[in-house]
């Protein structure tokens, strides 16, 4: 039985390293995706040793050493066998990020919206309003509702939505 850390370790990882780990762990082209921090480190070292094969690189050469250093610190703190997926920070899609930002800007929300509050606002017309202004595509409505439901299942209705905004 694996003991999970009592803190949200994904908040202790830089967005760049979180994105790299996410791509590696969820890469459909990998026969055996890395499952632990040590395996992620091995893949990154292997990739940085392959000079000239730019097709499979996820990292800019200047980021290589800083991300490996950060990964080494995580391994030192959490162990080589820590589950790599635990270090991937959850982020909302672009469409859901727009909904969260609209809710944050809406004076009708007495405080920062939670995932549950955002879902209620979506069902009460927030999504339709953003579709009407052209900020969201009409086809995304069902997908966004499914995404918020999945985030609620994973984090609970009381999770502040603001921290899931994806800035790109």
DSSP file (Angstrom, degrees, kcal/mol; ACC not computed):
  #  RESIDUE AA STRUCTURE BP1 BP2  ACC     N-H-->O    O-->H-N    N-H-->O    O-->H-N    TCO  KAPPA ALPHA  PHI   PSI    X-CA   Y-CA   Z-CA
    1    1 A X              0   0    0      0, 0.0     2,-0.4     0, 0.0     0, 0.0   0.000 360.0 360.0 360.0 129.3    0.0    0.0    0.0
    2    2 A X        -     0   0    0      1,-0.0     2,-0.6    80,-0.0    80,-0.0  -0.712 360.0-140.4 -87.4 131.5    1.4    3.4   -1.0
    3    3 A X        -     0   0    0     -2,-0.4     2,-0.2     3,-0.0     3,-0.1  -0.827  17.8-144.5 -92.2 123.1    1.2    6.2    1.5
    4    4 A X        -     0   0    0     -2,-0.6    78,-0.0     1,-0.1     0, 0.0  -0.608  24.9-100.6 -85.7 145.2    0.2    9.5   -0.1
    5    5 A X        -     0   0    0     -2,-0.2     4,-0.1     1,-0.1    -1,-0.1  -0.331  25.1-130.7 -61.2 147.6    1.7   12.7    1.1
    6    6 A X  S    S+     0   0    0      2,-0.1     2,-0.3    -3,-0.1    -1,-0.1   0.593  88.0  64.2 -79.9  -9.6   -0.7   14.7    3.4
    7    7 A X  S    S-     0   0    0      3,-0.0     2,-1.4     0, 0.0     3,-0.1  -0.740 100.1 -98.4-108.4 162.2   -0.1   17.9    1.4
    8    8 A X    >   -     0   0    0     -2,-0.3     3,-1.7     1,-0.2     4,-0.2  -0.653  38.2-171.9 -78.8  96.5   -1.0   18.6   -2.2
    9    9 A X  G >  S+     0   0    0     -2,-1.4     3,-1.8     1,-0.3    -1,-0.2   0.735  75.6  73.4 -66.1 -21.8    2.5   18.0   -3.7
   10   10 A X  G >  S+     0   0    0     76,-0.4     3,-1.0     1,-0.3    -1,-0.3   0.773  89.3  60.9 -63.4 -24.0    1.4   19.3   -7.0
   11   11 A X  G <  S+     0   0    0     -3,-1.7    -1,-0.3     1,-0.2    -2,-0.2   0.602  97.6  59.7 -76.9  -9.5    1.4   22.8   -5.5
   12   12 A X  G <  S+     0   0    0     -3,-1.8     2,-0.4    -4,-0.2    -1,-0.2   0.293  91.6  85.1 -98.7   8.0    5.1   22.4   -4.8
   13   13 A X  S <  S-     0   0    0     -3,-1.0    76,-0.0    -4,-0.1    58,-0.0  -0.886  82.6-114.0-114.3 140.3    6.0   21.9   -8.5
   14   14 A X     >  -     0   0    0     -2,-0.4     4,-2.6     1,-0.1     5,-0.2  -0.344  28.9-115.7 -65.6 152.5    6.7   24.6  -11.1
   15   15 A X  H  > S+     0   0    0      1,-0.2     4,-2.2     2,-0.2     5,-0.2   0.864 115.4  54.7 -57.5 -35.4    4.2   24.8  -13.9
   16   16 A X  H  > S+     0   0    0      2,-0.2     4,-2.0     1,-0.2    -1,-0.2   0.940 111.5  41.6 -65.8 -46.8    6.9   23.9  -16.4
   17   17 A X  H  > S+     0   0    0      2,-0.2     4,-2.8     1,-0.2     5,-0.2   0.894 113.0  54.4 -68.3 -38.6    7.9   20.7  -14.6
   18   18 A X  H  X S+     0   0    0     -4,-2.6     4,-2.5     1,-0.2    -1,-0.2   0.913 109.2  48.6 -58.8 -43.0    4.2   19.8  -13.9
   19   19 A X  H  X S+     0   0    0     -4,-2.2     4,-2.4    -5,-0.2    -1,-0.2   0.895 111.5  49.3 -65.5 -40.4    3.5   20.1  -17.7
   20   20 A X  H  X S+     0   0    0     -4,-2.0     4,-2.3     2,-0.2    -2,-0.2   0.936 112.7  46.8 -64.4 -46.3    6.5   17.9  -18.6
   21   21 A X  H  X S+     0   0    0     -4,-2.8     4,-3.0     1,-0.2     5,-0.3   0.916 111.6  52.3 -61.6 -42.8    5.5   15.3  -16.1
   22   22 A X  H  X S+     0   0    0     -4,-2.5     4,-2.2    -5,-0.2    -2,-0.2   0.928 110.3  47.6 -59.4 -46.6    1.9   15.4  -17.3
   23   23 A X  H  < S+     0   0    0     -4,-2.4    -1,-0.2     1,-0.2    -2,-0.2   0.894 115.6  45.1 -63.5 -39.3    3.0   14.9  -20.9
   24   24 A X  H >< S+     0   0    0     -4,-2.3     3,-1.0     2,-0.2    10,-0.2   0.941 115.0  45.6 -69.9 -46.7    5.2   12.0  -20.0
   25   25 A X  H 3< S+     0   0    0     -4,-3.0    -2,-0.2     1,-0.2    -1,-0.2   0.843 122.0  37.7 -66.4 -34.2    2.8   10.2  -17.8
   26   26 A X  T 3< S+     0   0    0     -4,-2.2     2,-0.7    -5,-0.3    -1,-0.2   0.140  80.1 133.3-105.9  19.4   -0.1   10.7  -20.2
   27   27 A X    X   -     0   0    0     -3,-1.0     3,-1.2     1,-0.2     6,-0.1  -0.603  40.8-162.1 -74.4 112.2    1.8   10.1  -23.5
   28   28 A X  T 3  S+     0   0    0     -2,-0.7    -1,-0.2     1,-0.2    -4,-0.0   0.694  87.0  61.4 -69.6 -16.6   -0.3    7.7  -25.5
   29   29 A X  T 3  S+     0   0    0     -3,-0.0     2,-0.5     3,-0.0    -1,-0.2   0.596  83.9  92.7 -85.0 -10.7    2.7    6.9  -27.7
   30   30 A X    <   -     0   0    0     -3,-1.2     3,-0.4     1,-0.2     0, 0.0  -0.717  64.3-154.1 -86.4 128.4    4.7    5.5  -24.8
   31   31 A X  S    S+     0   0    0     -2,-0.5     2,-0.4     1,-0.3    -1,-0.2   0.915  93.7  17.5 -64.2 -42.7    4.5    1.8  -24.4
   32   32 A X  S    S-     0   0    0     -3,-0.1    -1,-0.3     0, 0.0     3,-0.1  -0.814  84.0-154.6-132.4  91.3    5.3    2.1  -20.7
   33   33 A X        -     0   0    0     -3,-0.4    -8,-0.2    -2,-0.4     2,-0.1  -0.306  35.1 -92.6 -63.8 149.7    4.9    5.7  -19.4
   34   34 A X        -     0   0    0    -10,-0.2    -1,-0.1     1,-0.1     3,-0.0  -0.407  39.4-176.2 -64.7 137.2    7.0    6.7  -16.3
   35   35 A X        +     0   0    0     -2,-0.1    49,-2.6    49,-0.1    50,-0.5   0.660  61.4  46.0-107.4 -23.3    5.1    6.1  -13.1
   36   36 A X  B  > S-A   83   0A   0     47,-0.3     4,-2.1    48,-0.2    47,-0.2  -0.739  85.0-110.1-119.7 166.4    7.6    7.4  -10.5
   37   37 A X  H  > S+     0   0    0     45,-1.8     4,-2.5    42,-0.3     5,-0.2   0.883 119.4  55.1 -61.4 -37.9    9.7   10.5  -10.1
   38   38 A X  H  > S+     0   0    0     42,-2.1     4,-2.1     1,-0.2    -1,-0.2   0.896 107.8  48.6 -63.1 -39.9   12.8    8.3  -10.7
   39   39 A X  H  > S+     0   0    0     41,-0.3     4,-2.1     2,-0.2    -1,-0.2   0.888 110.3  51.2 -67.9 -38.4   11.4    7.0  -14.0
   40   40 A X  H  X S+     0   0    0     -4,-2.1     4,-2.5     2,-0.2    -2,-0.2   0.927 109.6  51.0 -61.6 -44.2   10.6   10.6  -15.1
   41   41 A X  H  X S+     0   0    0     -4,-2.5     4,-2.6     1,-0.2     5,-0.2   0.909 108.5  52.0 -59.7 -42.8   14.1   11.6  -14.3
   42   42 A X  H  X S+     0   0    0     -4,-2.1     4,-2.5     1,-0.2    -1,-0.2   0.902 109.6  48.7 -60.8 -42.2   15.4    8.7  -16.3
   43   43 A X  H  X S+     0   0    0     -4,-2.1     4,-2.5     2,-0.2    -1,-0.2   0.914 112.2  48.7 -64.6 -42.8   13.4    9.7  -19.3
   44   44 A X  H  X S+     0   0    0     -4,-2.5     4,-2.4     2,-0.2    -2,-0.2   0.902 112.8  47.2 -65.5 -40.5   14.5   13.4  -19.1
   45   45 A X  H  X S+     0   0    0     -4,-2.6     4,-1.3     2,-0.2    -2,-0.2   0.916 112.6  49.6 -65.6 -42.0   18.2   12.3  -18.8
   46   46 A X  H  X S+     0   0    0     -4,-2.5     4,-0.8    -5,-0.2    -2,-0.2   0.916 113.1  47.2 -61.4 -43.3   17.8    9.9  -21.7
   47   47 A X  H >< S+     0   0    0     -4,-2.5     3,-0.7     1,-0.2    -2,-0.2   0.890 109.6  51.4 -68.6 -40.1   16.2   12.7  -23.8
   48   48 A X  H 3< S+     0   0    0     -4,-2.4    -1,-0.2     1,-0.2    -2,-0.2   0.743 105.9  57.2 -71.4 -20.2   18.8   15.3  -22.9
   49   49 A X  H 3< S+     0   0    0     -4,-1.3     2,-1.5    -3,-0.2    -1,-0.2   0.712  89.6  80.5 -77.9 -21.3   21.5   12.9  -24.0
   50   50 A X  S X< S-     0   0    0     -4,-0.8     3,-1.0    -3,-0.7     2,-0.2  -0.623  70.3-171.2 -87.8  81.4   20.0   12.5  -27.4
   51   51 A X  T 3   +     0   0    0     -2,-1.5    -3,-0.1     1,-0.2    -2,-0.1  -0.539  66.9  23.2 -74.0 135.4   21.3   15.7  -29.1
   52   52 A X  T 3  S+     0   0    0     -2,-0.2     2,-1.3     1,-0.1    -1,-0.2   0.208  87.7 107.0  97.3 -15.8   19.8   16.4  -32.5
   53   53 A X    X   +     0   0    0     -3,-1.0     3,-0.8     1,-0.2     4,-0.2  -0.640  35.5 160.4 -96.2  79.0   16.6   14.5  -32.1
   54   54 A X  G >   +     0   0    0     -2,-1.3     3,-0.8     1,-0.2    -1,-0.2   0.642  54.4  80.9 -75.9 -16.0   14.3   17.5  -31.7
   55   55 A X  G 3  S+     0   0    0      1,-0.2    -1,-0.2    -3,-0.2    -2,-0.1   0.837 101.7  34.0 -61.7 -32.8   11.1   15.6  -32.7
   56   56 A X  G <  S+     0   0    0     -3,-0.8     2,-0.3    -9,-0.1    -1,-0.2   0.391  89.5 117.2-106.6   4.3   10.7   14.1  -29.2
   57   57 A X    <   +     0   0    0     -3,-0.8     3,-0.0    -4,-0.2    -3,-0.0  -0.550  31.6 175.6 -77.0 134.4   12.0   16.9  -27.1
   58   58 A X        +     0   0    0     -2,-0.3     2,-0.3     2,-0.1    -1,-0.2   0.574  62.7  71.8-101.4 -18.7    9.6   18.6  -24.7
   59   59 A X  S    S-     0   0    0    -15,-0.1     2,-0.3   -39,-0.0    -2,-0.0  -0.762  77.4-126.8-108.7 143.6   12.2   20.8  -23.1
   60   60 A X    >>  -     0   0    0     -2,-0.3     3,-1.7     1,-0.1     4,-1.1  -0.654  37.6-115.6 -73.2 141.2   14.1   23.9  -24.3
   61   61 A X  H 3> S+     0   0    0     -2,-0.3     4,-0.6     1,-0.3     3,-0.3   0.826 115.6  55.2 -53.5 -33.6   17.8   23.1  -23.8
   62   62 A X  H 3> S+     0   0    0      1,-0.2     4,-0.6     2,-0.2    -1,-0.3   0.768 106.3  51.6 -71.0 -23.8   18.1   25.9  -21.2
   63   63 A X  H <> S+     0   0    0     -3,-1.7     4,-2.7     1,-0.2     5,-0.3   0.705  89.3  83.8 -83.4 -20.1   15.3   24.4  -19.2
   64   64 A X  H  X S+     0   0    0     -4,-1.1     4,-2.2    -3,-0.3     5,-0.2   0.917  93.9  39.2 -48.5 -57.4   16.8   21.0  -19.1
   65   65 A X  H  X S+     0   0    0     -4,-0.6     4,-2.3     1,-0.2    -1,-0.2   0.883 115.9  50.1 -68.9 -38.6   19.2   21.6  -16.1
   66   66 A X  H  X S+     0   0    0     -4,-0.6     4,-2.2     2,-0.2    -1,-0.2   0.896 113.0  46.5 -68.9 -37.5   16.8   23.7  -14.0
   67   67 A X  H  X S+     0   0    0     -4,-2.7     4,-2.6     2,-0.2    -2,-0.2   0.888 112.6  49.8 -70.4 -38.0   14.0   21.1  -14.4
   68   68 A X  H  X S+     0   0    0     -4,-2.2     4,-2.5    -5,-0.3    -2,-0.2   0.894 110.7  50.8 -65.5 -38.3   16.3   18.2  -13.6
   69   69 A X  H  X S+     0   0    0     -4,-2.3     4,-1.9     2,-0.2    -2,-0.2   0.918 111.6  47.0 -63.1 -43.5   17.5   20.2  -10.5
   70   70 A X  H  X S+     0   0    0     -4,-2.2     4,-2.0     2,-0.2    -2,-0.2   0.915 112.3  50.4 -63.7 -42.5   13.9   20.7   -9.4
   71   71 A X  H  X S+     0   0    0     -4,-2.6     4,-2.5     1,-0.2    -2,-0.2   0.892 107.9  53.3 -63.0 -40.1   13.1   17.1  -10.0
   72   72 A X  H  X S+     0   0    0     -4,-2.5     4,-2.3     1,-0.2    -1,-0.2   0.894 107.8  50.8 -61.8 -39.8   16.1   16.0   -8.0
   73   73 A X  H  X S+     0   0    0     -4,-1.9     4,-2.1     2,-0.2    -1,-0.2   0.894 110.3  49.5 -64.8 -39.3   14.9   18.2   -5.1
   74   74 A X  H  X S+     0   0    0     -4,-2.0     4,-3.4     2,-0.2     5,-0.5   0.910 110.8  49.7 -65.5 -41.3   11.5   16.5   -5.3
   75   75 A X  H  X S+     0   0    0     -4,-2.5     4,-2.1     1,-0.2    -2,-0.2   0.904 110.8  50.3 -63.0 -40.9   13.1   13.1   -5.3
   76   76 A X  H  < S+     0   0    0     -4,-2.3    -1,-0.2    -5,-0.2    -2,-0.2   0.896 118.5  38.4 -63.3 -39.6   15.2   14.0   -2.3
   77   77 A X  H  < S+     0   0    0     -4,-2.1    -2,-0.2    -5,-0.1    -1,-0.2   0.897 132.6  21.4 -79.3 -41.6   12.1   15.3   -0.4
   78   78 A X  H  < S-     0   0    0     -4,-3.4    -3,-0.2     1,-0.2    -2,-0.2   0.569 109.4-108.6-108.9 -11.9    9.5   12.7   -1.5
   79   79 A X    ><  -     0   0    0     -4,-2.1     3,-1.3    -5,-0.5   -42,-0.3  -0.011  27.7 -84.8  99.9 154.6   11.6    9.7   -2.5
   80   80 A X  T 3  S+     0   0    0      1,-0.3   -42,-2.1   -43,-0.1   -41,-0.3   0.785 124.1  53.9 -65.2 -29.0   12.4    8.0   -5.8
   81   81 A X  T 3  S+     0   0    0    -45,-0.2    -1,-0.3   -44,-0.2    -2,-0.1   0.307  74.8 129.8 -94.1   9.8    9.2    5.9   -5.8
   82   82 A X  S <  S-     0   0    0     -3,-1.3   -45,-1.8     1,-0.1     2,-0.2  -0.418  72.5-100.4 -63.5 137.4    6.8    8.8   -5.4
   83   83 A X  B >   -A   36   0A   0    -47,-0.2     3,-1.1     1,-0.2     4,-0.3  -0.424  25.4-147.6 -64.5 123.7    4.0    8.6   -7.9
   84   84 A X  G >  S+     0   0    0    -49,-2.6     3,-1.9     1,-0.3    -1,-0.2   0.854  94.1  64.0 -61.6 -36.6    4.8   11.0  -10.8
   85   85 A X  G >  S+     0   0    0    -50,-0.5     3,-1.4     1,-0.3    -1,-0.3   0.771  90.7  66.7 -61.9 -25.4    1.1   11.7  -11.4
   86   86 A X  G <  S+     0   0    0     -3,-1.1   -76,-0.4     1,-0.3    -1,-0.3   0.700  95.6  58.0 -66.9 -17.5    0.8   13.3   -7.9
   87   87 A X  G <  S+     0   0    0     -3,-1.9     2,-0.6    -4,-0.3    -1,-0.3   0.231  80.7 102.5 -99.8  12.8    3.1   16.1   -9.1
   88   88 A X    <   -     0   0    0     -3,-1.4     2,-0.3   -67,-0.1   -78,-0.2  -0.875  68.9-138.4 -98.0 119.0    0.8   17.2  -12.0
   89   89 A X        -     0   0    0     -2,-0.6     2,-0.2   -79,-0.2    -2,-0.1  -0.596  19.3-120.3 -78.5 132.9   -1.1   20.3  -11.1
   90   90 A X        -     0   0    0     -2,-0.3     2,-0.4    61,-0.0    -1,-0.1  -0.494  35.3-178.4 -71.4 139.9   -4.7   20.3  -12.2
   91   91 A X        -     0   0    0     -2,-0.2    74,-0.2    75,-0.0     2,-0.1  -0.993  24.5-119.6-139.7 145.8   -5.7   23.0  -14.6
   92   92 A X        -     0   0    0     72,-3.8    74,-0.1    -2,-0.4    56,-0.0  -0.447  36.1-103.0 -78.6 156.4   -8.9   24.0  -16.2
   93   93 A X     >  -     0   0    0     -2,-0.1     4,-2.6     1,-0.1    73,-0.3  -0.182  39.8 -97.7 -67.8 171.9   -9.3   24.0  -20.0
   94   94 A X  H  > S+     0   0    0      2,-0.2     4,-1.9     1,-0.2     5,-0.1   0.919 124.8  48.5 -59.9 -44.3   -9.2   27.4  -21.8
   95   95 A X  H  > S+     0   0    0      1,-0.2     4,-1.8     2,-0.2    -1,-0.2   0.921 113.2  45.6 -64.0 -44.8  -13.1   27.4  -21.9
   96   96 A X  H  > S+     0   0    0      1,-0.2     4,-2.6     2,-0.2    -1,-0.2   0.861 109.1  57.0 -68.0 -34.0  -13.5   26.6  -18.3
   97   97 A X  H  X S+     0   0    0     -4,-2.6     4,-2.6     2,-0.2    -1,-0.2   0.893 105.7  51.1 -61.6 -38.9  -10.8   29.2  -17.4
   98   98 A X  H  X S+     0   0    0     -4,-1.9     4,-2.4     2,-0.2    -2,-0.2   0.900 110.0  49.6 -64.2 -39.9  -12.9   31.8  -19.2
   99   99 A X  H  X S+     0   0    0     -4,-1.8     4,-2.2     2,-0.2    -2,-0.2   0.920 111.1  48.9 -64.3 -43.0  -15.9   30.7  -17.2
  100  100 A X  H  X S+     0   0    0     -4,-2.6     4,-2.4     2,-0.2    -2,-0.2   0.927 112.0  48.8 -62.4 -44.6  -14.0   30.9  -13.9
  101  101 A X  H  X S+     0   0    0     -4,-2.6     4,-2.0     1,-0.2    -1,-0.2   0.898 110.2  51.4 -63.6 -39.8  -12.6   34.4  -14.8
  102  102 A X  H  X S+     0   0    0     -4,-2.4     4,-0.9     1,-0.2    -1,-0.2   0.895 110.6  49.0 -63.0 -39.3  -16.2   35.6  -15.7
  103  103 A X  H  < S+     0   0    0     -4,-2.2     3,-0.4     1,-0.2     6,-0.3   0.885 109.6  51.8 -67.2 -38.4  -17.4   34.3  -12.3
  104  104 A X  H  < S+     0   0    0     -4,-2.4    -2,-0.2     1,-0.2    -1,-0.2   0.866 112.6  45.9 -64.1 -35.7  -14.5   36.1  -10.6
  105  105 A X  H  < S+     0   0    0     -4,-2.0     2,-0.5    -5,-0.2    -1,-0.2   0.617  91.5 100.2 -81.7 -13.2  -15.4   39.3  -12.4
  106  106 A X    ><  -     0   0    0     -4,-0.9     3,-1.4    -3,-0.4    -4,-0.0  -0.627  62.5-153.8 -81.1 122.2  -19.2   38.9  -11.6
  107  107 A X  T 3  S+     0   0    0     -2,-0.5    -1,-0.1     1,-0.3    -4,-0.1   0.631  87.8  75.7 -71.0 -12.1  -20.3   41.1   -8.7
  108  108 A X  T 3  S+     0   0    0      2,-0.0     2,-0.7    -5,-0.0    -1,-0.3   0.697  76.5  85.4 -73.5 -17.1  -23.2   38.6   -8.0
  109  109 A X  S <  S-     0   0    0     -3,-1.4     4,-0.1    -6,-0.3     3,-0.0  -0.768  71.0-154.9 -83.1 118.9  -20.7   36.2   -6.5
  110  110 A X  S    S-     0   0    0     -2,-0.7     2,-0.3     2,-0.1    -1,-0.2   0.771  75.0  -2.4 -67.0 -24.2  -20.3   37.2   -2.9
  111  111 A X  S    S-     0   0    0     -3,-0.1     3,-0.1     3,-0.0     2,-0.0  -0.863 109.4 -45.0-150.0-178.1  -16.8   35.7   -2.7
  112  112 A X  S    S-     0   0    0     -2,-0.3    -8,-0.1     1,-0.1    -2,-0.1  -0.328  71.9-107.8 -57.2 133.1  -14.4   33.8   -4.9
  113  113 A X        -     0   0    0    -13,-0.2    48,-2.7    47,-0.1    49,-0.6  -0.347  27.3-147.6 -69.6 141.8  -16.4   31.0   -6.7
  114  114 A X  B  >  -B  160   0B   0     46,-0.3     4,-2.7    47,-0.1    46,-0.2  -0.502  33.6-101.2 -93.1 171.4  -16.0   27.4   -5.7
  115  115 A X  H  > S+     0   0    0     44,-2.1     4,-2.2    41,-0.3    43,-0.2   0.912 125.6  48.5 -61.1 -41.4  -16.3   24.5   -8.1
  116  116 A X  H  > S+     0   0    0     41,-2.6     4,-2.1     2,-0.2    -1,-0.2   0.910 112.4  47.9 -64.6 -42.2  -19.9   23.8   -6.9
  117  117 A X  H  > S+     0   0    0     40,-0.5     4,-2.2     1,-0.2    -2,-0.2   0.879 111.0  51.5 -65.1 -38.3  -20.8   27.5   -7.1
  118  118 A X  H  X S+     0   0    0     -4,-2.7     4,-2.5     2,-0.2    -2,-0.2   0.900 107.8  52.2 -65.4 -40.7  -19.4   27.7  -10.6
  119  119 A X  H  X S+     0   0    0     -4,-2.2     4,-2.1     2,-0.2    -2,-0.2   0.924 110.2  48.4 -61.5 -44.0  -21.4   24.7  -11.7
  120  120 A X  H  X S+     0   0    0     -4,-2.1     4,-1.4     1,-0.2    -1,-0.2   0.909 111.6  50.0 -61.9 -41.6  -24.6   26.3  -10.4
  121  121 A X  H  <>S+     0   0    0     -4,-2.2     5,-2.7     1,-0.2     6,-0.3   0.878 108.2  53.4 -64.4 -37.5  -23.7   29.5  -12.2
  122  122 A X  I ><>S+     0   0    0     -4,-2.5     3,-1.1     1,-0.2     5,-0.6   0.919 111.3  45.1 -62.2 -43.3  -23.1   27.6  -15.4
  123  123 A X  I 3<5S+     0   0    0     -4,-2.1    -1,-0.2     1,-0.2    -2,-0.2   0.729 109.6  57.9 -72.4 -21.2  -26.5   26.0  -15.2
  124  124 A X  I 3<5S-     0   0    0     -4,-1.4    -1,-0.2    -5,-0.2    -2,-0.2   0.313 132.5 -78.4 -94.4   8.6  -28.1   29.3  -14.3
  125  125 A X  I <>5S+     0   0    0     -3,-1.1     4,-2.5    -4,-0.2    -3,-0.2   0.384  96.1 115.8 119.9  -5.7  -26.9   31.0  -17.5
  126  126 A X  I  ><S+     0   0    0     -5,-2.7     4,-2.0     1,-0.2    -4,-0.2   0.932  86.0  46.0 -61.6 -44.3  -23.2   32.0  -17.1
  127  127 A X  H  ><S+     0   0    0     -5,-0.6     4,-2.2    -6,-0.3    -1,-0.2   0.929 112.8  49.9 -63.1 -45.4  -22.2   29.6  -20.0
  128  128 A X  H  > S+     0   0    0     -6,-0.4     4,-2.5     1,-0.2    -1,-0.2   0.881 108.7  53.2 -61.2 -38.6  -25.1   30.9  -22.2
  129  129 A X  H  X S+     0   0    0     -4,-2.5     4,-1.5     1,-0.2    -1,-0.2   0.918 110.8  45.9 -64.4 -42.6  -24.0   34.5  -21.5
  130  130 A X  H  X>S+     0   0    0     -4,-2.0     5,-1.7     2,-0.2     6,-1.4   0.838 111.6  52.0 -70.8 -31.6  -20.4   33.8  -22.6
  131  131 A X  H ><5S+     0   0    0     -4,-2.2     3,-0.8     4,-0.2    -2,-0.2   0.913 108.1  53.2 -65.5 -41.9  -21.6   31.9  -25.7
  132  132 A X  H 3<5S+     0   0    0     -4,-2.5    -2,-0.2     1,-0.3    -1,-0.2   0.829 109.5  47.1 -62.4 -33.7  -23.8   34.9  -26.5
  133  133 A X  H 3<5S-     0   0    0     -4,-1.5    -1,-0.3    -5,-0.1    -2,-0.2   0.558 116.0-114.7 -85.2  -7.6  -20.8   37.3  -26.3
  134  134 A X  T <<5S+     0   0    0     -3,-0.8    -3,-0.2    -4,-0.6    -2,-0.1   0.498  85.1 118.4  88.5   3.8  -18.7   34.9  -28.4
  135  135 A X  S   <S+     0   0    0     -5,-1.7     2,-0.3    -6,-0.2    -4,-0.2   0.774  78.9  34.5 -73.1 -25.5  -16.2   34.2  -25.6
  136  136 A X  S    S-     0   0    0     -6,-1.4     2,-0.3    -9,-0.1    -2,-0.2  -0.930  86.1-115.8-127.5 152.8  -17.2   30.5  -25.8
  137  137 A X    >   -     0   0    0     -2,-0.3     3,-1.8     1,-0.1     4,-0.3  -0.688  22.1-129.4 -85.8 139.4  -18.2   28.2  -28.6
  138  138 A X  G >  S+     0   0    0     -2,-0.3     3,-1.1     1,-0.3     4,-0.3   0.823 107.0  60.4 -57.9 -33.4  -21.7   26.8  -28.5
  139  139 A X  G 3  S+     0   0    0      1,-0.2     4,-0.4     2,-0.1     3,-0.3   0.667  94.7  65.0 -70.0 -16.1  -20.4   23.3  -29.0
  140  140 A X  G <> S+     0   0    0     -3,-1.8     4,-2.8     1,-0.2     5,-0.3   0.591  73.7  91.9 -83.7 -10.7  -18.3   23.4  -25.8
  141  141 A X  H <> S+     0   0    0     -3,-1.1     4,-1.8    -4,-0.3    -1,-0.2   0.906  90.7  40.4 -55.2 -50.4  -21.2   23.7  -23.4
  142  142 A X  H  > S+     0   0    0     -3,-0.3     4,-2.1    -4,-0.3    -1,-0.2   0.876 115.0  52.5 -66.9 -37.7  -21.6   20.0  -22.7
  143  143 A X  H  > S+     0   0    0     -4,-0.4     4,-2.3     1,-0.2    -2,-0.2   0.905 108.9  50.2 -64.3 -41.9  -17.9   19.4  -22.6
  144  144 A X  H  X S+     0   0    0     -4,-2.8     4,-2.5     2,-0.2    -1,-0.2   0.878 109.1  51.1 -66.6 -37.9  -17.4   22.2  -20.0
  145  145 A X  H  X S+     0   0    0     -4,-1.8     4,-2.2    -5,-0.3    -1,-0.2   0.909 111.1  48.5 -65.4 -41.0  -20.2   20.8  -17.8
  146  146 A X  H  X S+     0   0    0     -4,-2.1     4,-2.0     2,-0.2    -2,-0.2   0.882 111.0  51.3 -63.8 -38.3  -18.5   17.4  -17.9
  147  147 A X  H  X S+     0   0    0     -4,-2.3     4,-2.2     2,-0.2    -2,-0.2   0.920 110.5  47.0 -66.2 -43.9  -15.1   19.0  -17.1
  148  148 A X  H  X S+     0   0    0     -4,-2.5     4,-2.3     1,-0.2    -1,-0.2   0.893 111.1  52.8 -66.5 -37.5  -16.5   20.8  -14.0
  149  149 A X  H  X S+     0   0    0     -4,-2.2     4,-2.3     2,-0.2    -1,-0.2   0.903 109.4  49.2 -62.3 -40.6  -18.2   17.6  -12.9
  150  150 A X  H  X S+     0   0    0     -4,-2.0     4,-2.0     2,-0.2    -2,-0.2   0.907 111.1  49.0 -65.6 -41.8  -14.9   15.7  -13.1
  151  151 A X  H  X S+     0   0    0     -4,-2.2     4,-3.0     2,-0.2     5,-0.5   0.880 110.5  51.4 -65.3 -37.4  -13.1   18.4  -11.2
  152  152 A X  H  X S+     0   0    0     -4,-2.3     4,-2.3     2,-0.2    -2,-0.2   0.911 109.4  50.3 -65.3 -42.0  -15.9   18.4   -8.5
  153  153 A X  H  < S+     0   0    0     -4,-2.3    -2,-0.2     1,-0.2    -1,-0.2   0.894 117.8  40.3 -60.6 -39.0  -15.5   14.6   -8.2
  154  154 A X  H  < S+     0   0    0     -4,-2.0    -2,-0.2    -5,-0.2    -1,-0.2   0.890 134.6  15.1 -79.1 -40.0  -11.8   14.9   -7.8
  155  155 A X  H  < S-     0   0    0     -4,-3.0    -3,-0.2    -5,-0.2    -2,-0.2   0.593 103.7-114.1-115.6 -14.5  -11.5   18.0   -5.5
  156  156 A X    ><  -     0   0    0     -4,-2.3     3,-1.2    -5,-0.5   -41,-0.3  -0.019  31.8 -80.4  94.8 157.7  -15.0   18.5   -4.1
  157  157 A X  T 3  S+     0   0    0      1,-0.2   -41,-2.6   -42,-0.2   -40,-0.5   0.752 123.1  59.5 -66.8 -25.4  -17.6   21.3   -4.4
  158  158 A X  T 3  S+     0   0    0    -44,-0.2     2,-0.3   -43,-0.2    -1,-0.2   0.439  74.0 117.2 -88.2   1.0  -15.9   23.6   -2.0
  159  159 A X  S <  S-     0   0    0     -3,-1.2   -44,-2.1     1,-0.1   -43,-0.2  -0.532  75.5-112.8 -67.9 126.8  -12.6   23.8   -3.9
  160  160 A X  B >   -B  114   0B   0     -2,-0.3     3,-0.5   -46,-0.2   -46,-0.3  -0.429  20.8-150.7 -60.8 131.4  -11.9   27.4   -4.9
  161  161 A X  G >  S+     0   0    0    -48,-2.7     3,-2.1     1,-0.2     4,-0.3   0.760  82.6  78.3 -76.1 -25.7  -12.1   27.5   -8.7
  162  162 A X  G >  S+     0   0    0    -49,-0.6     3,-1.3     1,-0.3    -1,-0.2   0.814  85.6  59.9 -55.9 -35.1   -9.7   30.4   -9.1
  163  163 A X  G <  S+     0   0    0     -3,-0.5    -1,-0.3     1,-0.3    -2,-0.1   0.546  97.8  60.4 -76.0  -5.4   -6.6   28.2   -8.6
  164  164 A X  G <  S+     0   0    0     -3,-2.1   -72,-3.8   -73,-0.1    -1,-0.3   0.464  73.7 124.0 -98.0  -2.7   -7.5   26.0  -11.6
  165  165 A X    <   -     0   0    0     -3,-1.3     2,-0.6    -4,-0.3   -71,-0.1  -0.341  54.8-142.7 -62.1 135.0   -7.3   28.9  -14.2
  166  166 A X        -     0   0    0    -73,-0.3     2,-0.7   -72,-0.1    -1,-0.1  -0.897  10.5-158.6-101.0 118.9   -4.9   28.2  -17.0
  167  167 A X              0   0    0     -2,-0.6   -73,-0.0     1,-0.1    -2,-0.0  -0.878 360.0 360.0 -99.6 116.1   -3.1   31.3  -18.1
  168  168 A X              0   0    0     -2,-0.7    -1,-0.1   -74,-0.0   -74,-0.0   0.321 360.0 360.0-134.2 360.0   -1.7   30.9  -21.6
